[in-house]
Amino acid sequence: MNKTKKNIFLITLLILLSVIGIIIISIGVSMSKKNDAADHGTLTVVTSFYPMYIAALNITERADINLSNLSEPQTGCLHDYQLTTEDMKLLSEADVFIINGGGMEEFLDGVISDYPNLKIVDASQGIDKVEDNAHMWMSIADYMKQVNNIANGLSAIDNANADIYRDNAAVYNSKLEELKGMIPDTYRGSKVVLFSEAYEYLARDLSMEVETVLDLDEEKNISAKEVAETVDVIKQRNIPLIISEKQYGEKMAEIVKNDTGVKVVYLDTIIRGNYDKDSYINAMRSNIELLREAASWK
């Protein structure tokens, strides 16, 4: 090998060794970052449905977490809800599952069995339920308790962000406290018929006397007997108001209204909506405004 060829060989060898060295260093840095991420992983939090998602959205603001909801935050109520493949994938990757509790998530036993390492935060702890009714978010006061339960649960699991969770909960609850102050007191002692059990909590906040509850939903077929019985109750007890959900209760409400002259107010059960962090507040404020307007009918 002459001198020129020898120099070319050495230069090529040096370049090759340099490239190999760079590759080894890059792999080492990548593995180091991966290990660091494993040691200080971002918390993955999943909520069960819309009201819990909005609460968690406010509580976790500025915290370094991944927040998701089962399927979509607009799934609706969870009665008889079946987990989808997407839901199961979310739960398999989650660290924390925030639930409304109170029996709302009928699939919970299966989740606990299938994902034994998943930490559950039950937002219903310490709340005085209306019998077997789990729609406690429809009471602003109870929703504030749910916010605190979620913040405390997350703080116990993720101590690094505990101050953020608790500070955010305090800020959110101050807004909810202001909203609670808007609840009219003109309904105290008034009789009411409800066309969704979700409104039992709201009626309790309003100090109303609930005469009848018909829990109308997408699976409920209205019978002529139910219509007749409801008409009789309203006439015999001189009930001035029906609170109903428009999506499922409007058909029956309008029939009863035409037969009795009773006033009907359609309110939001806040089980679906947009992704804005103030969506619960906006929806409940609209409910309160509708109730104030309805009070002038009395």
C-alpha positions as CSV (number, residue, x, y, z in Angstrom):
1,M,0.0,0.0,0.0
2,N,1.5,3.3,-1.1
3,K,1.6,6.4,1.1
4,T,-1.5,8.1,-0.5
5,K,-3.7,5.0,-0.3
6,K,-2.6,4.5,3.3
7,N,-3.6,8.1,4.2
8,I,-7.0,7.7,2.6
9,F,-7.6,4.5,4.5
10,L,-6.7,6.1,7.8
11,I,-8.9,9.1,7.1
12,T,-11.8,6.9,6.2
13,L,-11.3,4.8,9.3
14,L,-11.3,7.9,11.5
15,I,-14.5,9.2,9.9
16,L,-16.2,5.8,10.4
17,L,-15.1,5.6,14.0
18,S,-16.4,9.2,14.6
19,V,-19.8,8.3,13.1
20,I,-20.0,5.2,15.3
21,G,-19.1,7.3,18.3
22,I,-21.8,9.8,17.5
23,I,-24.4,7.0,17.1
24,I,-23.4,5.5,20.5
25,I,-23.6,8.8,22.3
26,S,-27.0,9.6,20.7
27,I,-28.3,6.2,21.8
28,G,-27.0,6.8,25.3
29,V,-28.6,10.2,25.5
30,S,-31.9,8.8,24.2
31,M,-31.8,6.0,26.8
32,S,-31.0,8.4,29.5
33,K,-34.0,10.6,28.6
34,K,-36.2,7.6,28.4
35,N,-35.1,6.4,31.8
36,D,-35.6,9.9,33.2
37,A,-39.1,10.0,31.8
38,A,-39.8,6.6,33.4
39,D,-38.6,7.9,36.8
40,H,-40.5,11.2,36.5
41,G,-43.4,10.1,34.3
42,T,-46.3,12.5,33.5
43,L,-49.4,11.4,35.3
44,T,-52.2,10.1,33.1
45,V,-55.7,10.9,34.4
46,V,-59.0,9.6,33.0
47,T,-62.4,10.9,34.0
48,S,-65.6,8.9,33.7
49,F,-67.9,11.4,32.1
50,Y,-68.5,15.1,31.3
51,P,-69.1,16.7,34.7
52,M,-66.0,15.0,36.2
53,Y,-64.0,16.0,33.1
54,I,-64.8,19.7,33.5
55,A,-64.0,19.6,37.2
56,A,-60.7,17.9,36.6
57,L,-59.9,20.3,33.7
58,N,-60.1,23.2,36.2
59,I,-58.3,21.4,39.0
60,T,-55.4,20.3,36.9
61,E,-54.7,23.5,35.0
62,R,-50.9,24.2,34.9
63,A,-50.1,20.7,36.2
64,D,-48.0,18.5,34.0
65,I,-50.5,15.7,33.4
66,N,-52.4,14.0,30.6
67,L,-56.1,14.4,31.0
68,S,-58.7,12.3,29.0
69,N,-62.3,11.2,29.3
70,L,-63.9,7.9,28.6
71,S,-64.7,8.0,24.9
72,E,-65.8,11.6,24.6
73,P,-66.7,14.2,27.3
74,Q,-70.1,14.3,25.7
75,T,-71.0,10.7,26.2
76,G,-73.9,11.6,28.5
77,C,-75.1,9.8,31.6
78,L,-73.5,6.5,32.5
79,H,-76.6,4.4,33.2
80,D,-76.0,1.0,31.5
81,Y,-72.9,2.4,29.8
82,Q,-70.7,-0.2,28.2
83,L,-67.0,0.4,27.9
84,T,-65.7,0.7,24.4
85,T,-62.4,-0.6,23.0
86,E,-61.1,3.0,23.2
87,D,-62.2,3.3,26.8
88,M,-60.3,0.1,27.7
89,K,-57.2,1.3,26.0
90,L,-57.4,4.6,27.9
91,L,-57.8,2.9,31.2
92,S,-55.0,0.4,30.5
93,E,-52.6,3.4,30.1
94,A,-54.0,5.5,33.0
95,D,-52.6,6.1,36.4
96,V,-55.8,7.6,37.9
97,F,-59.5,7.2,37.2
98,I,-61.8,9.9,38.5
99,I,-65.3,8.8,39.0
100,N,-68.6,10.5,40.0
101,G,-69.3,7.6,42.3
102,G,-72.6,7.0,44.2
103,G,-73.3,4.1,41.8
104,M,-73.2,6.1,38.6
105,E,-70.4,4.0,37.1
106,E,-72.1,0.6,36.9
107,F,-69.1,-0.8,35.1
108,L,-66.7,0.1,38.0
109,D,-66.4,-3.4,39.4
110,G,-65.1,-4.7,36.1
111,V,-62.6,-1.8,35.9
112,I,-61.2,-2.6,39.3
113,S,-60.9,-6.2,38.4
114,D,-59.3,-5.6,35.0
115,Y,-56.9,-2.8,36.1
116,P,-55.9,-3.6,39.7
117,N,-53.1,-1.0,39.7
118,L,-55.4,1.8,38.6
119,K,-56.0,4.4,41.4
120,I,-59.6,5.4,41.8
121,V,-60.7,8.9,43.0
122,D,-64.3,8.8,44.1
123,A,-65.8,12.3,43.9
124,S,-68.9,11.4,45.9
125,Q,-67.2,10.8,49.2
126,G,-69.0,12.5,52.1
127,I,-71.9,13.8,50.0
128,D,-75.5,13.3,51.3
129,K,-77.2,11.4,48.5
130,V,-80.8,11.6,47.6
131,E,-81.7,8.0,48.1
132,D,-80.0,6.0,45.2
133,N,-79.7,9.1,43.0
134,A,-76.1,9.8,41.9
135,H,-76.6,13.1,40.1
136,M,-75.0,15.1,42.8
137,W,-73.2,17.5,40.4
138,M,-76.7,19.1,39.8
139,S,-76.4,20.7,43.3
140,I,-73.8,23.4,43.2
141,A,-72.9,22.9,46.8
142,D,-72.4,19.2,46.2
143,Y,-70.4,19.8,43.1
144,M,-68.1,22.0,45.2
145,K,-67.6,19.0,47.5
146,Q,-66.8,16.9,44.5
147,V,-64.2,19.4,43.3
148,N,-62.5,19.2,46.8
149,N,-62.7,15.4,46.7
150,I,-61.0,15.3,43.3
151,A,-58.3,17.8,44.3
152,N,-57.5,15.9,47.6
153,G,-57.5,12.6,45.8
154,L,-55.0,13.8,43.1
155,S,-52.9,15.5,45.7
156,A,-52.5,12.3,47.7
157,I,-51.4,10.5,44.5
158,D,-49.3,13.2,42.9
159,N,-47.7,15.1,45.8
160,A,-45.5,17.1,43.4
161,N,-48.5,18.9,42.0
162,A,-50.5,19.0,45.2
163,D,-50.3,22.7,45.7
164,I,-51.5,23.3,42.1
165,Y,-54.5,21.0,42.6
166,R,-55.6,22.6,45.8
167,D,-55.0,26.2,44.6
168,N,-57.0,25.5,41.4
169,A,-59.8,23.9,43.4
170,A,-60.0,26.9,45.7
171,V,-60.2,29.3,42.7
172,Y,-62.8,27.1,40.9
173,N,-64.9,26.8,44.1
174,S,-64.8,30.5,44.6
175,K,-66.5,30.9,41.2
176,L,-69.0,28.2,42.1
177,E,-69.7,29.9,45.5
178,E,-70.6,33.1,43.6
179,L,-72.9,31.0,41.3
180,K,-74.6,29.4,44.3
181,G,-75.4,32.8,45.6
182,M,-77.5,33.4,42.5
183,I,-80.0,30.6,43.3
184,P,-83.4,32.2,43.9
185,D,-85.2,31.7,47.2
186,T,-88.6,32.2,45.7
187,Y,-89.3,28.5,45.3
188,R,-88.9,27.6,49.0
189,G,-91.8,25.2,49.8
190,S,-93.2,25.2,46.3
191,K,-94.4,21.9,44.8
192,V,-92.8,20.6,41.7
193,V,-92.9,17.6,39.3
194,L,-89.6,16.5,37.8
195,F,-89.1,14.7,34.5
196,S,-85.6,13.6,35.4
197,E,-84.1,12.4,38.6
198,A,-81.1,14.6,38.0
199,Y,-83.2,17.6,39.1
200,E,-83.8,16.2,42.6
201,Y,-80.5,17.7,43.8
202,L,-81.4,21.1,42.2
203,A,-84.8,21.0,43.8
204,R,-83.2,20.3,47.2
205,D,-81.0,23.4,46.7
206,L,-84.2,25.4,45.9
207,S,-86.0,24.0,49.0
208,M,-88.8,22.7,46.8
209,E,-91.3,19.9,47.6
210,V,-90.9,17.2,45.0
211,E,-94.3,15.5,44.4
212,T,-93.4,13.1,41.5
213,V,-90.3,12.1,39.7
214,L,-90.5,10.5,36.2
215,D,-87.0,9.6,35.0
216,L,-87.4,10.0,31.3
217,D,-84.5,9.0,29.0
218,E,-83.8,7.6,25.5
219,E,-85.0,4.1,26.6
220,K,-88.2,5.2,28.4
221,N,-91.4,4.9,26.5
222,I,-94.2,7.1,27.8
223,S,-97.4,5.3,28.4
224,A,-100.9,6.7,28.4
225,K,-101.3,5.6,32.0
226,E,-98.2,7.6,33.1
227,V,-99.5,10.7,31.3
228,A,-102.9,10.3,33.0
229,E,-101.4,9.7,36.4
230,T,-99.2,12.8,36.1
231,V,-102.1,14.9,35.0
232,D,-104.1,13.7,38.0
233,V,-101.3,14.5,40.4
234,I,-100.8,18.0,39.1
235,K,-104.6,18.8,39.2
236,Q,-105.3,17.3,42.6
237,R,-102.3,18.8,44.3
238,N,-102.3,22.1,42.4
239,I,-98.7,21.8,41.3
240,P,-97.6,25.0,39.4
241,L,-94.4,23.8,37.8
242,I,-92.7,20.9,35.9
243,I,-88.9,20.9,35.5
244,S,-87.9,18.8,32.5
245,E,-85.1,18.0,30.2
246,K,-85.9,19.1,26.7
247,Q,-84.2,16.2,24.9
248,Y,-86.2,13.4,26.5
249,G,-89.0,15.1,28.5
250,E,-90.5,17.6,26.1
251,K,-93.0,15.3,24.5
252,M,-94.7,14.4,27.7
253,A,-94.2,17.8,29.3
254,E,-96.1,19.5,26.4
255,I,-98.9,16.9,26.6
256,V,-99.3,17.5,30.4
257,K,-99.0,21.3,29.9
258,N,-101.8,21.4,27.4
259,D,-104.1,19.3,29.6
260,T,-103.4,21.1,32.9
261,G,-102.0,24.6,32.1
262,V,-99.0,23.8,34.3
263,K,-95.8,25.8,33.6
264,V,-92.8,23.9,32.2
265,V,-89.2,25.0,32.5
266,Y,-86.5,23.1,30.5
267,L,-83.2,22.9,32.2
268,D,-79.8,21.4,31.3
269,T,-78.7,18.3,33.2
270,I,-75.0,19.2,32.3
271,I,-74.1,15.7,31.1
272,R,-72.7,17.0,27.8
273,G,-71.4,20.3,26.4
274,N,-68.2,21.9,25.0
275,Y,-64.7,21.6,26.3
276,D,-64.4,25.0,27.9
277,K,-63.4,25.0,31.6
278,D,-66.3,27.3,32.4
279,S,-68.9,25.2,30.7
280,Y,-70.4,23.9,33.9
281,I,-70.7,27.4,35.3
282,N,-72.2,28.7,32.1
283,A,-74.8,25.9,31.9
284,M,-75.8,26.2,35.6
285,R,-76.0,30.0,35.3
286,S,-78.4,29.5,32.4
287,N,-80.5,27.1,34.5
288,I,-80.7,29.6,37.3
289,E,-81.7,32.4,34.9
290,L,-84.5,30.2,33.5
291,L,-85.7,29.4,37.0
292,R,-85.7,33.1,37.9
293,E,-87.8,33.8,34.8
294,A,-90.1,30.9,35.7
295,A,-90.6,32.3,39.2
296,S,-92.5,35.3,37.7
297,W,-95.2,32.9,36.5
298,K,-96.2,32.0,40.0
